[in-house]
Amino acid sequence: QSYCHRLQHDMYFLTSTSRLNEQVVDKIVLQLNRVYPQILTNEEAEKFRNPKASLHTRLSDLLKHLQKKGDRHCQEFYRALQINAEQLFNDLPSRKIL
């Protein structure tokens, strides 16, 4: 199963009931931007960290953005999620299927 399909499967879980807080989302965005600037440019990172938009909206937009970019981008999101929120990563629906 591709990482993009996994992300599509996990999207509701990740965006529902505030599983990811502001700090964790910021860490993930910064990691994707600083470690892999080809995945998230500075401009894109600023957009996904903008406190004027709700966390749910920013997270949904980030996940959709990564899915459009391709499998490697989705894979790096999972890597960042595992580093910054390991328990949540382990609880993902797609991990239970695997």
trRosetta pair geometry for C-beta under 8 A, 3 or more apart (Angstrom, degrees):
i j d omega theta_ij theta_ji phi_ij phi_ji
1 5 5.1 -114 -176 83 90 127
1 6 5.7 108 127 -58 115 90
1 94 7.3 -148 108 -158 146 113
1 97 7.9 29 2 106 160 133
1 98 7.9 -122 37 -76 125 98
2 5 4.7 96 59 7 82 100
2 6 7.0 -143 99 -4 45 86
2 71 5.1 -88 -169 -111 108 117
2 74 7.5 73 147 70 87 146
3 6 5.3 -51 -146 38 37 116
3 7 6.2 40 153 -23 67 103
3 71 5.0 115 41 -160 101 73
3 72 7.8 114 46 -70 144 13
3 74 3.7 160 124 104 107 113
3 75 4.3 -124 -65 -64 168 70
3 77 7.8 144 165 47 123 98
3 78 6.2 -120 -146 -9 115 132
4 7 5.7 -51 -147 34 30 112
4 8 6.5 35 151 -21 62 102
4 66 8.0 -167 -109 124 78 81
4 67 5.1 108 -148 -139 95 76
4 70 7.0 -77 -61 -169 129 27
4 71 5.4 -84 -21 -91 101 64
4 74 4.8 -169 -74 -22 56 160
5 8 5.6 -49 -149 33 34 114
5 9 6.4 35 151 -18 64 106
6 9 5.5 -58 -152 38 32 113
6 10 6.1 17 155 -9 69 113
6 74 7.1 138 60 155 95 128
6 78 7.3 15 104 -75 135 137
6 92 7.9 45 174 149 103 136
6 94 4.1 91 -152 -159 91 164
7 10 5.7 -62 -138 47 31 103
7 11 6.3 59 155 -59 64 87
7 63 6.0 -177 172 -163 113 98
7 66 6.7 -118 -168 97 168 117
7 67 5.8 -155 93 -80 132 98
7 74 4.7 -116 -25 -147 139 119
7 77 6.7 55 -103 76 130 141
7 78 7.6 -120 -75 -55 95 99
8 11 5.8 -25 -151 -15 29 119
8 67 6.5 87 -64 -117 88 140
9 93 6.0 -130 145 91 99 115
9 94 4.9 110 90 -72 128 105
9 97 7.8 -40 155 1 156 147
10 13 5.1 -66 -163 48 61 116
10 14 5.5 57 143 -25 90 109
10 92 5.0 -14 -120 -159 128 109
10 93 5.8 -178 -99 43 69 92
10 94 5.1 -66 -54 -6 107 113
11 14 5.9 -62 -145 39 27 107
11 15 6.1 2 167 -1 67 115
11 60 7.5 71 -172 -125 107 71
11 63 5.4 141 -119 145 98 153
12 15 6.3 -69 -139 47 25 96
12 16 5.6 21 167 -26 66 119
13 16 6.3 -59 -133 31 18 107
13 19 7.0 7 156 -4 66 163
13 91 8.0 -165 174 120 131 90
13 92 6.4 133 103 -138 150 61
13 93 5.3 -176 -42 -11 151 107
14 19 6.2 -114 -145 66 35 130
14 20 6.3 15 -172 -15 78 124
14 59 6.7 -153 135 164 102 126
14 63 6.8 138 85 -77 142 146
14 88 8.0 88 -114 166 75 121
14 92 7.8 6 -62 -115 93 97
15 19 8.0 -18 -2 30 6 105
15 56 5.7 86 -171 -149 95 79
15 59 5.4 169 -105 104 87 121
15 60 5.4 52 -114 -72 147 86
15 63 7.3 -100 -53 5 115 148
16 19 6.8 43 74 -14 59 108
18 21 6.7 41 177 -86 94 66
18 55 7.5 59 -118 90 82 139
19 88 5.9 126 162 -132 109 125
20 24 5.0 -124 -161 85 83 124
20 25 5.3 97 145 -58 119 92
20 28 7.9 -28 -160 -2 137 141
20 55 7.6 -163 96 164 89 120
20 59 6.3 139 71 -112 134 146
20 85 6.6 -78 -112 -63 87 169
20 88 6.9 101 -78 -169 79 169
21 24 5.3 91 55 12 70 101
21 25 7.1 -138 99 -3 33 92
21 55 7.7 -45 -162 -155 35 160
22 25 6.0 -63 -149 39 26 108
22 26 6.2 28 155 -20 65 109
22 51 7.9 33 -146 -111 129 92
22 55 5.7 -101 -84 -97 75 130
23 26 5.7 -55 -149 36 30 113
23 27 6.4 31 153 -20 64 105
24 27 5.6 -52 -149 34 33 113
24 28 6.4 33 153 -19 65 104
24 84 5.4 140 -152 144 81 115
24 85 5.0 47 -155 -59 137 120
24 88 7.9 71 179 19 160 152
25 28 5.7 -54 -149 36 32 111
25 29 6.3 31 154 -17 66 107
25 48 7.7 -134 162 155 104 97
25 49 7.9 166 122 -105 95 66
25 55 6.3 166 9 -155 161 99
25 58 6.8 94 162 105 145 119
25 59 5.8 -89 -120 -84 134 100
25 62 7.7 168 -161 10 104 161
26 29 5.8 -56 -146 39 30 109
26 30 6.1 26 157 -16 66 110
26 49 5.7 74 -118 -125 82 105
27 30 5.8 -57 -144 40 28 109
27 31 6.2 30 156 -21 64 107
27 80 7.6 171 122 178 79 101
27 84 4.5 158 107 -130 129 142
28 31 5.8 -54 -146 35 28 111
28 32 6.4 25 156 -15 63 107
28 77 7.0 46 -178 -148 119 70
28 80 4.4 110 -140 137 78 125
28 81 6.2 24 -111 -74 129 61
28 84 5.5 -131 -65 42 79 155
28 85 7.9 -34 -59 0 117 110
29 32 5.9 -58 -149 39 29 108
29 33 6.1 23 154 -16 65 113
29 40 6.5 -142 -163 155 68 170
29 45 5.3 134 163 -145 102 81
29 48 4.8 -174 -119 102 135 120
29 49 5.4 -173 99 -61 157 97
29 62 6.9 -95 -91 -118 100 143
30 33 5.6 -60 -142 42 31 110
30 34 5.7 12 167 -6 70 114
30 45 6.8 89 -91 -160 45 129
30 49 7.7 60 -55 -77 82 138
31 34 6.4 -60 -129 45 23 96
31 35 5.4 -4 -179 9 64 120
31 36 7.9 30 139 18 63 92
31 80 4.5 158 87 -127 136 114
31 83 7.0 152 -128 72 165 138
31 84 7.0 -145 -14 -41 146 128
32 35 7.0 -50 -109 51 15 92
32 36 5.6 -47 -161 59 52 105
32 39 5.0 -98 -175 100 94 124
32 40 4.3 68 121 6 105 127
32 45 7.3 178 83 -96 92 102
32 76 6.1 113 -117 129 90 117
32 77 6.8 7 -84 -89 132 65
32 80 5.7 -52 -52 -53 87 158
33 36 7.5 -29 -63 67 5 61
33 37 6.2 36 -176 -103 50 63
33 39 7.7 -117 -80 77 35 87
33 40 4.3 -69 -80 93 71 111
33 41 7.4 -1 -132 114 90 10
33 42 6.6 95 -165 -93 122 45
33 44 7.5 -174 -98 79 103 90
33 45 3.8 21 -84 -79 145 144
34 37 7.1 15 -124 -62 14 84
36 39 4.0 29 123 9 117 117
36 40 7.0 74 92 20 86 76
36 76 5.5 -31 12 -161 166 158
37 40 7.1 -82 -139 73 37 54
37 41 6.5 57 -177 -110 80 46
37 42 7.5 -4 -142 -40 105 72
39 66 7.7 19 -176 -118 102 91
39 69 7.1 110 -148 139 68 159
39 72 7.7 -128 -96 118 108 92
39 73 5.1 153 -141 -122 100 85
39 76 5.5 -90 -102 74 164 154
40 44 4.7 -133 -160 92 75 120
40 45 4.9 97 145 -64 117 87
40 48 7.3 -62 -148 22 135 140
41 44 4.7 95 50 9 77 102
41 45 6.9 -139 93 -6 39 88
42 45 5.7 -56 -147 37 29 113
42 46 6.4 33 154 -22 64 104
43 46 5.9 -53 -152 32 29 112
43 47 6.7 31 150 -20 62 105
44 47 5.6 -54 -153 33 35 115
44 48 6.4 21 155 -9 68 108
44 65 7.0 155 -160 174 123 154
45 48 6.0 -63 -146 44 31 102
45 49 6.1 15 158 -8 67 116
46 49 6.0 -70 -142 47 27 101
46 50 6.6 55 153 -58 64 88
47 50 5.9 -27 -156 -15 30 118
47 58 7.8 172 136 -132 64 93
47 61 7.6 -99 137 122 108 140
48 58 5.2 120 -157 -173 57 99
48 61 6.7 -156 -104 91 85 106
48 62 4.7 77 -133 -80 132 109
48 65 7.7 -106 -73 28 125 152
49 58 7.4 111 -71 -163 17 146
50 53 5.1 59 92 13 105 101
50 58 6.8 -177 52 -96 77 125
53 57 4.8 -108 169 85 106 126
53 58 5.1 126 101 -56 118 94
53 61 7.9 -12 147 8 154 142
54 57 4.5 92 61 6 86 103
54 58 7.0 -159 91 -4 44 86
55 58 5.8 -57 -145 40 31 109
55 59 6.0 28 158 -17 67 110
56 59 6.0 -59 -145 39 24 108
56 60 6.2 25 157 -18 63 110
57 60 5.8 -56 -145 38 27 110
57 61 6.1 25 157 -17 64 110
58 61 5.8 -58 -146 40 28 110
58 62 6.2 32 154 -23 64 107
59 62 5.6 -51 -146 34 31 114
59 63 6.4 28 157 -17 64 105
60 63 6.0 -58 -149 37 28 108
60 64 6.3 25 155 -14 65 109
61 64 5.8 -56 -145 40 30 109
61 65 6.0 36 154 -25 65 109
62 65 5.6 -56 -147 35 28 115
62 66 6.4 25 156 -17 64 106
62 77 7.9 143 146 -120 104 130
63 66 5.9 -53 -148 36 30 109
63 67 6.5 32 153 -20 63 106
63 77 7.5 111 -112 -165 66 163
64 67 5.7 -54 -149 35 32 113
64 68 6.6 33 153 -20 65 104
65 68 6.0 -57 -155 33 30 110
65 69 6.6 27 151 -20 63 109
66 69 5.6 -58 -150 34 34 113
66 73 4.5 -163 -156 133 78 110
66 74 5.2 125 145 -81 110 63
66 77 5.2 29 -156 -42 166 140
67 73 7.9 -129 -50 89 17 116
67 74 6.3 55 -91 -77 54 118
69 72 7.9 -84 126 65 98 79
69 73 3.9 44 94 -4 122 163
69 74 7.9 168 71 -34 92 74
70 73 5.5 99 64 11 66 104
70 74 7.3 -128 113 -2 36 94
71 74 5.7 -59 -149 39 34 110
71 75 6.2 38 153 -23 69 105
72 75 5.5 -51 -147 34 33 115
72 76 6.5 32 154 -18 65 103
73 76 5.9 -54 -151 35 30 108
73 77 6.8 37 148 -23 62 101
74 77 5.5 -48 -154 29 36 116
74 78 6.8 36 150 -17 65 100
75 78 5.8 -53 -155 34 35 111
75 79 6.5 37 147 -20 66 103
76 79 5.3 -47 -146 35 39 116
76 80 6.3 40 153 -18 67 103
77 80 5.7 -56 -150 38 31 109
77 81 6.2 33 151 -21 66 107
78 81 5.4 -52 -144 36 32 114
78 82 6.3 36 155 -22 65 103
78 89 7.2 109 -166 -138 72 110
79 82 5.8 -53 -150 33 29 112
79 83 6.6 26 153 -16 63 106
80 83 5.8 -56 -148 38 32 110
80 84 6.0 2 163 4 68 117
81 84 6.4 -72 -136 52 24 92
81 85 5.6 -47 -170 52 67 99
81 88 6.9 -99 179 94 101 107
81 89 4.9 141 127 -87 96 104
82 85 7.7 -70 -100 64 10 57
82 86 5.8 44 -171 -107 55 69
82 89 4.4 111 -97 -139 60 169
83 86 7.4 12 -123 -64 6 87
85 88 4.0 -11 146 36 114 121
85 89 5.9 137 97 -27 74 88
86 89 5.3 -54 -146 35 33 117
86 90 6.3 32 157 -19 67 104
87 90 5.8 -55 -151 35 31 110
87 91 6.5 23 152 -14 64 111
88 91 5.7 -63 -148 41 33 109
88 92 7.2 62 150 -53 62 80
89 92 6.1 -23 -165 -19 35 113
89 95 7.1 98 155 -50 59 151
90 95 6.2 -142 -158 124 33 163
91 95 7.3 87 78 54 9 131
91 96 8.0 7 -169 -46 37 106
92 95 4.3 93 66 0 92 105
92 96 7.3 -157 95 -8 52 82
93 96 5.7 -55 -155 31 37 112
93 97 6.8 38 150 -20 67 101
94 97 5.6 -47 -152 31 39 114
94 98 6.6 37 151 -16 66 103
95 98 5.7 -53 -149 39 36 109
